[in-house]
Amino acid sequence: MENRWTAKSLPNTELISQLSENMNISNSISAILLQRDIDNKEKAQAFFRPQLSELHDPFLMKDMDKAIKRIKSAINSQEKMMVYGDYDVDGTTAVSIVFSYFQTLNHNIEYYIPHRYKEGYGISKIGIDYAKEQGISLIIALDCGIRSVELIDYANSLGIEFIICDHHLPGDQIPAAAAVLNPKQNDCPYPYKELSGAGIGFKLIQGYSKKEGFDEDKVMEYIDLVAVSIAADLVDMRGENRILAFYGIKKLNENPSIGLQALMPSNQRKISYTVQDIVFGIGPKINAAGRVSDAKAAVSVLIERDYTKAVQLTRVLNDQNDERKELDTDITRTAIEMVDCDPVLQSKKSLVIMGKEWHKGVIGIVASRMVEQYYKPTIIFSLNDGMLTGSARSVKNFDIHEAISLCSEWVEQFGGHKYAAGLSIKEENFEIFCEKFEGIVTSNIAQSSLSPEIEYDLEINLEEITPEFVKIINRMAPFGPGNPTPVFMSSGLRSSNSVRVLKDKHLKLQVSQGGPFYDSIAFGLSEYLPTVSNGNEFSCCYCVEENHFNGITKLQLRIKDFK
């Protein structure tokens, strides 16, 4: 499927020149900074040199003082406590941070992760009943709970108090918990609103440490886990998250926690870990436990203090990740065959597919793969005992959560956000739901949203790509939402005669714009071999990076698309 190329709007040339002169940088670097609202030397210094001293005071968060006071009371009396969190990377890292920290202060503490299939997302009645059976009187809930009004009331009726630490949008009513930490509450004065769930757990232990006068180094032991949550949960990579991710990744590379060391085996260690390595390497291993079995296995690795034991525990996660990959591959292959054999499905602007007893833990991944393949709003359903459980994924600028809400007459329950959602419907309502959903998509989606887009920052000449240029680009990391990896476009290019295909799907080539040749790699773009061969002229969109191989570092273009 052909990509649309769109240039980001360029800042005013006078502003570009002014910033370039003030900072002694090229106009291209200046333009990229201005596109990120970095328009003066002070902002640039804060961007390039994040400081832990710039982290906000945790007591600016509404209810932080209440939370600390309630936890202090529980520790003083050695009450039985539970740390409760969601089964994804954000939830399991959050639980690992908070449990590990408070375990040193209260031995009457345990952790709990709800089972994806038996309990579903968030706080569950099963979990509350278990806490009652165990004599637990205080639960710290992480990455969930902000909409669990009735369940918190139920817990209160059993004499169990909750401290909620969540980063999701609140509903109309805030649960009656002992304390609610969530910067997105309308009356919360905390200046940064985009923390991950683990980030809020980190602020909780930071607040406790500050109140008790403890050494802050004990809190910073967990900053690498916070970075993993920020990267894997795709939260905003500006402001406080940038500081936490910057120092968390620094710790990940220099002195990672035992559990993360075990997830980065020495025979596969990279020279330097990045956000991408977390998203595609570490994160899926942690997530796999909750997808195919019990996410408590992930927490057991992340809280382990003995490396040998952590490595043994990691084998379970690796096996589960291998199982997840196999399930994902098999179901995706089947789903693609269903579409390719059905002209009616191909003609629609949405894609809704049902499979009998497809593994519910991987249908979200399958939905994402189908969006990559066909670029349509997609829902993948798994049929079990007359009920369809679905995962929905969207394309740019189409609100799939809103589209599902307009079909609510045929939906039993749903939740999520603009680009990803979960839902369940009865089997007998499948056809009418498909018809209604397709109608809503057809009526509301823009034609431009039905083809993938590559948005590039600047058009540049290859001669601008020098070691110093790449060094500055690298210092803009960590990259993520709000601070994406810069993408460039260059035209009038030709390749050398050494173009070759790697592993039947990648292109390895050297490109020139009439001057020196630049090493380049184009993952998954082997179909463009004729385009870049035989002296043909072409354009490409790409990122610039350093390629480390056999102890040698070279500049490289990572090509995203050709025209």
PyMOL commands that set and color helices and strands:
alter all, ss='L'
color gray80, all
select helices_A, chain A and resi 13-23+27-35+41-48+52-54+58-60+64-76+89-103+125-133+149-157+197-212+217-220+223-232+239-254+258-263+266-268+275-292+296-302+307-340+343-347+363-374+400-405+408-410+427-444+447-450+462-464+467-475+526-532
alter helices_A, ss='H'
color red, helices_A
select strands_A, chain A and resi 4-7+81-85+109-112+138-142+161-165+179-181+351-356+378-384+387-393+413-416+420-426+453-456+458-459+488-495+500-502+506-512+518-522+538-549+552-562
alter strands_A, ss='S'
color yellow, strands_A
deselect
rebuild
show_as cartoon
